[in-house]
Amino acid sequence: MIVASDIDGWITAGGASRRMGEDKAALEFGGRRLLELAADALSDVSESRISVAGARREFASQWPAFPDMGAQGLGPLSGLVTALSNGSSEWIAVISCDMPFVTSKVFTILAHNALAKHAAVVPLQADDRPQPLCAIYRRQPVLGATRKLINGTDRSMSNLLTGLMTNYIPNSAFHVLPNAQHLFVNINTPAEYERAKNILQDSDF
């Protein structure tokens, strides 16, 4: 288990949002912006030491922002390497800005499952796919692995995880949380945005 004093929080929000057609981080969800919800999810494990990997937003000036590093076309790897390169703590907690149902309890569970031997602690969805942009990473070893990955041909996040000592947390670990079946829903398109709002309206979130 790691404690909050060892973890800084990072929100990845540097994508172009082409499929959405507007800045996803600024979308309202339940009366709050997606970027604000992501910050809430990180607040407990990071003691509110939160930064943004991406452009600075006027509505989110309270959080330092760092433009994405690396070449075009790196996808989510760009946000991760930005967080790893600019962080200063031993561990970082990372969440994509487009996952509105993730709460601080998710990251509390991840932190409780982080041991000294691990380089990454990553939750699994119900279909057993990992969620690398809702995870906790040991900064230095993962930064080195990420830089090597960028110089290779397979730059996928899954390839990164297989090269690390990764603790995959089964989906069953989150079943006690409210709206567990929707925790890892993410929003990339207007249709997904509407679906998420319908889930919110019909849930006790």
Residue pairs with C-beta under 8 A, 6 or more apart in sequence:
1 111
1 112
1 113
1 114
1 115
2 90
2 91
2 111
2 114
2 136
3 111
4 44
4 45
4 46
4 47
4 111
5 47
6 89
6 90
6 91
7 45
7 46
7 47
7 49
7 89
7 90
7 91
7 92
7 93
7 111
7 136
8 46
8 49
8 50
8 51
8 87
8 88
8 89
8 91
8 92
8 93
9 39
9 42
9 43
9 45
9 46
9 48
9 49
9 50
9 51
9 92
9 93
9 94
9 95
10 42
10 50
10 51
10 52
10 53
10 79
10 83
10 87
10 92
10 93
10 94
10 95
11 25
11 35
11 38
11 39
11 42
11 50
11 51
11 52
11 53
11 54
11 63
11 94
11 95
11 96
11 97
12 53
12 54
12 76
12 79
12 80
12 82
12 83
12 94
12 95
12 96
12 97
12 133
13 24
13 25
13 35
13 38
13 52
13 53
13 54
13 55
13 57
13 79
13 96
13 97
14 53
14 54
14 55
14 67
14 68
14 78
14 79
14 82
15 24
15 54
15 76
15 79
17 23
17 24
19 188
19 189
20 27
20 187
20 188
20 189
20 190
20 193
21 190
23 57
24 34
24 97
24 98
24 187
24 188
25 33
25 34
25 35
25 54
25 57
25 60
25 97
26 33
26 34
26 35
26 57
26 59
27 33
27 34
27 187
27 193
28 34
29 37
29 100
29 196
29 197
29 200
30 37
30 100
30 200
30 205
33 59
33 60
34 97
34 98
34 100
34 187
35 52
35 57
35 59
35 60
35 97
36 60
37 100
38 95
38 96
38 97
38 99
38 102
39 50
39 60
39 63
40 103
40 104
41 95
41 99
41 102
41 103
41 104
41 106
41 107
42 50
42 93
42 95
42 104
42 107
43 50
43 104
44 104
44 107
44 108
45 93
45 104
45 107
45 108
45 110
45 111
45 136
46 93
49 89
50 63
51 63
51 64
51 65
51 66
51 83
51 86
51 87
52 60
52 63
52 64
52 65
52 66
53 65
53 66
53 68
53 78
53 79
53 80
53 82
53 83
53 86
54 65
54 66
54 67
54 68
54 79
54 82
54 97
55 65
55 67
56 65
57 65
66 82
66 83
66 86
67 82
68 74
68 78
68 79
68 82
69 78
69 81
69 82
69 85
70 77
70 78
70 81
70 82
70 150
71 150
74 81
74 150
74 155
75 155
76 96
76 132
76 133
76 157
77 146
77 149
77 150
77 155
77 157
77 160
79 94
79 96
79 133
80 94
80 132
80 133
80 137
80 142
80 146
80 157
80 160
81 143
81 146
81 147
81 150
83 92
83 94
84 92
84 137
84 139
84 142
84 143
84 146
85 143
87 139
89 139
90 138
90 139
90 140
91 114
91 136
91 137
91 138
91 139
92 136
92 137
92 139
93 107
93 110
93 111
93 135
93 136
94 133
94 134
94 135
94 136
94 137
95 102
95 107
95 133
95 134
96 133
96 134
96 186
98 186
98 187
98 188
99 133
99 134
99 184
99 185
99 186
99 187
100 185
100 187
100 196
100 200
101 179
101 182
101 183
101 184
101 185
101 196
101 199
101 205
102 134
102 183
102 184
103 177
103 178
103 183
105 177
106 123
106 134
106 174
106 177
106 183
107 136
109 123
109 169
109 173
109 174
110 121
110 122
110 123
110 135
110 136
110 169
111 121
111 136
113 121
113 167
113 169
113 173
114 121
114 136
114 167
115 167
117 165
118 138
118 165
118 166
118 167
119 137
119 138
119 141
119 142
119 145
119 164
119 165
119 166
120 132
120 135
120 136
120 137
120 138
120 142
120 161
120 164
120 165
120 166
120 167
121 135
121 136
121 137
121 166
121 167
121 169
122 130
122 131
122 132
122 134
122 135
122 161
122 166
122 167
122 168
122 169
123 130
123 131
123 134
123 135
123 168
123 169
123 171
123 173
123 174
123 184
124 130
124 131
124 168
124 169
124 170
124 171
125 131
125 171
125 184
126 171
126 181
128 171
130 157
130 158
130 161
130 166
130 168
131 184
132 157
132 158
132 160
132 161
133 157
134 184
141 164
142 160
142 164
145 160
145 163
145 164
146 160
149 155
149 159
149 160
149 163
174 180
174 183
177 183
178 203
178 204
178 205
179 199
179 203
179 204
179 205
182 199
182 203
182 205
185 192
185 195
185 196
185 199
186 192
187 193
187 196
199 205
